[in-house]
Amino acid sequence: MTDTQVEDTRPTPDPAEHNAFFPSPYSLSQFTTPKSDLDGADYPNPYTGGRLKVLMIGADERYLPTANGTLFSTGNHPVETLVPMYHLDKAGFVFDVATLSGNPVKFEHWAMPLEDAEVQGFFDEYLERFRRPLKLADVLERGLDDDYVAVFIPGGHGALIGLPDSADVKRVLEWAHDNDKFLISLCHGPAAFLSVGDSDMYRGYSICAFPDSLDAKTPDMGYMPGHLTWQFGARLKDLGFEIVNDDISGATHRDRKLLTGDSPLAGNALGKLAARALLDEVANG
């Protein structure tokens, strides 16, 4: 890519859909890297029982409408999804992958760290489960049980589509809260917490999340083709959540069984936090 191309702040057209766009070359040069910061995934005493699982709820919609009528071509952010999963996998936990529809998990492949052999290998290992996920309603119908030790909702703007209004997501979060299970999320993933509506179950909890103020700035550099039509952070605050960060630095936060991170920069640290928390839970259970 030439210097002129890298400086281009115009969103890149997505030829698969009318008036849809990927991030601009400039924004990709600023916010994506060919390798992740994955490290420290060495767990000398992993869980070896083979029974305990994490339920991952992925995004199954690609296009997010923006305020000017354009569509943002999005999904789950690869680093936010794969790096925490990698840590939990190395700690001995397996994943059931689900989406609302049972259609494939959508990824922001423009953010995939293509030169990261560990992340790429893990993506390949789970590719069939990403392509053929469970339907969340079917998971609920057969029943959530103690084999699930946590729920993981990765970020990416795809988490803003469907999950915040889903009755199925609400039922999963109610189950996690009522059964004292871990809930893990980062960046835009906590938008799914809006599904609980006016319930008090998480009122007073503190979290990290991607700041609304930064979302408002990203169209200026062409990361998104237009502004968001609503602010998920403001709505979370209205429900009684406290968001502890106002910038992104890779911060993570734990409040009881709720583990969160602020952005893709937090993926590795959140993975470590979650893996250690689950291992401690199993050891002390």
C-alpha positions in Angstrom: 0.0 0.0 0.0 1.5 3.4 -1.0 1.8 6.3 1.4 -1.0 8.1 -0.5 -3.3 5.1 -0.1 -2.5 4.9 3.7 -3.4 8.6 4.1 -6.8 8.1 2.4 -9.5 8.7 5.0 -12.4 7.7 2.7 -14.2 4.5 3.7 -13.6 1.7 1.3 -16.7 0.4 -0.6 -17.8 -3.1 0.2 -18.8 -4.5 -3.2 -21.1 -7.1 -1.6 -23.8 -4.6 -0.6 -25.2 -1.3 -1.8 -23.9 1.7 0.0 -21.8 -0.4 2.4 -18.3 0.4 3.5 -15.2 -1.0 5.2 -12.9 1.3 7.2 -10.6 3.6 5.3 -7.0 2.7 4.5 -5.9 5.4 7.0 -8.0 4.1 9.9 -6.8 0.5 9.2 -3.2 1.7 9.4 -3.9 3.3 12.8 -6.1 0.6 14.4 -5.0 -2.8 13.0 -1.7 -4.7 13.1 -0.5 -7.8 11.3 0.2 -9.4 14.6 -1.7 -9.4 17.9 -0.1 -8.9 21.3 -0.9 -12.4 22.3 1.4 -13.7 25.1 1.4 -15.3 28.4 -1.0 -18.1 27.5 1.0 -20.7 29.5 -1.1 -22.3 32.2 0.9 -25.0 34.0 -2.2 -26.4 35.8 -5.0 -26.2 33.2 -8.4 -27.7 33.7 -8.3 -31.3 32.5 -11.8 -32.6 33.3 -13.0 -32.1 29.7 -16.5 -31.2 30.8 -16.6 -27.5 31.5 -17.5 -25.1 28.7 -17.8 -21.5 27.8 -20.8 -20.3 25.7 -19.6 -17.8 23.1 -22.4 -15.6 21.6 -21.2 -14.3 18.2 -22.5 -11.6 15.8 -24.5 -13.0 12.9 -25.3 -9.8 11.0 -22.8 -7.9 8.8 -24.3 -4.5 8.1 -24.9 -1.8 10.7 -26.9 1.2 9.5 -25.4 4.6 10.3 -27.0 8.0 10.6 -26.3 9.2 7.0 -27.9 6.1 5.5 -24.7 4.2 4.8 -23.9 0.7 6.1 -20.9 -0.2 8.1 -19.5 -3.6 7.1 -18.8 -5.1 10.5 -19.1 -8.2 12.7 -17.0 -9.5 15.6 -13.5 -8.0 15.9 -11.0 -10.9 15.4 -8.6 -9.9 18.1 -11.4 -9.3 20.6 -12.8 -12.7 19.8 -9.9 -15.0 19.2 -7.3 -13.8 21.7 -9.5 -14.2 24.8 -10.8 -17.5 23.4 -7.2 -18.7 22.9 -6.3 -18.1 26.6 -9.4 -19.9 27.8 -8.7 -22.8 25.4 -5.2 -23.1 26.7 -6.5 -23.1 30.2 -8.5 -26.2 29.3 -12.0 -24.9 28.6 -13.8 -25.6 25.4 -16.4 -23.4 23.6 -19.9 -23.8 22.3 -20.3 -21.2 19.7 -23.8 -19.8 19.2 -25.5 -17.0 17.2 -29.1 -15.7 17.4 -30.0 -17.2 14.0 -27.7 -20.2 13.8 -26.1 -18.5 10.8 -22.3 -18.1 10.7 -20.4 -15.8 13.0 -19.5 -12.6 11.0 -15.9 -11.3 11.5 -14.3 -8.0 10.7 -11.7 -9.8 8.5 -10.1 -6.5 7.7 -8.8 -6.5 11.3 -7.5 -10.1 11.2 -3.8 -10.3 12.3 -2.8 -12.3 9.3 0.9 -12.7 10.3 0.0 -14.1 13.7 0.5 -17.8 13.4 -1.0 -18.7 16.8 -4.2 -16.6 16.3 -4.6 -17.9 12.7 -4.1 -21.5 13.8 -6.7 -21.0 16.5 -9.1 -19.5 14.0 -8.6 -22.4 11.7 -9.2 -24.8 14.6 -12.6 -23.2 15.4 -13.6 -22.3 11.8 -16.2 -25.1 11.5 -17.9 -24.0 14.7 -17.9 -20.4 13.5 -19.3 -21.4 10.2 -21.9 -23.8 11.7 -22.8 -22.4 15.1 -25.6 -23.4 17.4 -28.8 -21.4 17.4 -29.0 -19.7 20.7 -32.7 -20.5 21.1 -31.8 -24.2 20.7 -29.2 -24.0 23.4 -31.8 -22.5 25.7 -34.4 -25.1 24.8 -32.1 -28.0 25.7 -31.2 -26.2 28.9 -28.1 -24.3 30.3 -26.5 -26.4 32.9 -23.4 -26.5 35.2 -21.2 -27.6 32.4 -21.1 -24.0 31.4 -18.8 -22.0 33.6 -19.0 -18.7 31.7 -20.6 -16.7 28.9 -18.4 -14.8 26.4 -19.7 -12.0 24.2 -16.9 -10.5 22.0 -16.9 -7.0 20.6 -16.9 -5.5 17.2 -19.7 -3.2 16.1 -21.6 -6.4 15.1 -22.5 -6.7 18.7 -24.8 -3.7 18.3 -27.0 -5.6 15.9 -29.7 -7.8 17.4 -28.0 -8.7 20.7 -29.2 -5.6 22.7 -32.8 -6.4 21.9 -32.7 -10.2 22.1 -35.0 -12.1 24.5 -32.7 -15.1 24.1 -29.6 -13.1 25.2 -31.6 -11.8 28.1 -32.4 -15.3 29.2 -28.7 -16.3 29.0 -27.7 -13.3 31.1 -30.4 -14.0 33.7 -29.2 -17.5 33.9 -25.6 -16.5 34.3 -26.5 -14.0 37.0 -28.8 -16.3 38.9 -26.3 -19.2 38.8 -23.2 -17.1 39.7 -21.5 -17.7 36.3 -18.8 -15.6 34.8 -19.8 -13.1 32.1 -16.9 -11.9 29.9 -17.1 -9.1 27.3 -15.1 -6.2 25.8 -15.3 -3.1 23.6 -18.8 -3.0 22.0 -19.8 -6.5 23.4 -21.3 -5.0 26.5 -24.1 -3.6 24.3 -25.6 -7.1 24.7 -26.1 -6.3 28.4 -28.9 -3.9 27.3 -31.0 -7.0 26.6 -31.8 -7.2 30.3 -34.0 -4.1 29.9 -35.0 -2.5 33.2 -34.0 -5.4 35.3 -31.9 -4.6 38.4 -29.7 -7.7 38.1 -26.6 -5.7 37.0 -27.5 -2.3 38.4 -24.5 -0.9 40.2 -22.0 -3.1 38.4 -18.9 -1.4 37.0 -17.5 -2.3 33.6 -15.0 -1.3 30.9 -16.4 -0.6 27.4 -15.6 1.3 24.3 -16.4 5.0 25.0 -19.3 6.7 23.1 -17.1 9.7 22.8 -14.6 7.8 20.6 -17.3 6.2 18.5 -18.4 9.8 17.7 -14.9 10.6 16.4 -14.3 7.5 14.2 -16.2 8.7 11.1 -13.8 11.7 10.9 -11.0 9.2 9.9 -13.3 7.0 7.9 -13.3 4.1 10.3 -17.1 4.1 10.0 -18.9 5.6 7.0 -21.3 7.6 9.2 -22.2 8.2 12.9 -23.9 5.6 15.0 -27.7 6.2 15.4 -27.5 5.5 19.2 -25.0 5.3 22.0 -24.7 2.0 23.8 -22.7 3.4 26.7 -25.2 6.1 27.5 -28.0 3.4 27.5 -25.9 1.2 29.8 -25.5 4.0 32.2 -29.3 4.6 32.2 -29.6 0.9 33.3 -27.3 1.5 36.2 -24.0 0.3 34.9 -20.9 2.4 35.8 -18.4 2.6 32.9 -15.0 3.1 34.5 -13.0 4.2 31.5 -13.3 7.3 29.2 -10.5 6.3 26.8 -8.9 3.1 25.5 -5.7 1.9 27.0 -6.1 -1.9 27.1 -7.7 -1.7 30.5 -9.7 -4.6 32.0 -12.0 -4.7 35.0 -13.6 -7.2 37.3 -16.7 -6.6 39.3 -17.8 -9.9 41.0 -18.3 -12.4 38.1 -18.4 -9.7 35.4 -15.1 -9.4 33.5 -14.7 -6.6 30.9 -12.2 -4.9 28.7 -12.1 -1.5 26.9 -11.1 -2.3 23.3 -9.1 -4.7 21.1 -6.1 -3.4 23.1 -7.5 -5.4 26.1 -8.0 -8.7 24.3 -4.8 -10.3 25.7 -5.2 -9.0 29.2 -8.9 -10.0 29.4 -8.0 -13.4 28.2 -5.5 -13.8 31.0 -7.9 -12.4 33.6 -10.7 -14.7 32.4 -8.5 -17.8 32.3 -7.1 -17.3 35.8 -10.5 -16.5 37.2 -12.1 -19.6 35.8 -9.2 -21.8 36.9 -9.4 -20.4 40.4 -13.2 -21.0 40.4 -12.7 -24.6 39.4 -9.9 -25.1 41.9 -11.9 -23.7 44.7 -15.2 -25.2 43.7 
